[in-house]
Amino acid sequence: MGKTRVIALVVASLVSTASFAGAQAPAQQGAQQGRHAMQRGTRAGARVERGLFRGIKLSDAEKAKLKDIHGKYATQAKSLREQMKPAMQEARADRQKGDTAAARAVMVRNKASFQKVAELRKSEQAEVRSALTPENQKLYDANVQQMAKRRDEMKANRKDGKGGRRGGAHAQHSGRAG
């Protein structure tokens, strides 16, 4: 009789532990998705950076100049990101609730901040370009034009209903509907 009770107690504790672990899984998954989204943003910035310097062989002097330029602009960009963080969180919360109109309204209210970021990026690109040799400037300019063309194509596809996370080529090819 004693062994049966002990075995029953062990089985009951295993079942209850498994149910608690299962209840915790969605919360952990959400935290992981947030972390992955942040990493995607970081990787996207690195891809843009690599795209701008595709085919360019930098000298040590150019590398040093670029490092200084990136450091200078990184501090300015960080302060702008911190200023925009509450608005971005509000827009994200609105989108998660399904209220895209409210999310768009937040973005419109903060248009000036987005313009500051764009101006900062343009200033950095101009300074980076001036730090390059004339040969590298030609390659850099060509890469900038190519990336602008790709960005415009992506915007056009998005407006035609072909872009975005759910309606993109991946969803069409995999057989999933929006």
Helices and strands as residue ranges (DSSP letters): H 2-52, H 60-96, H 100-109, H 111-130, H 134-159, H 169-174
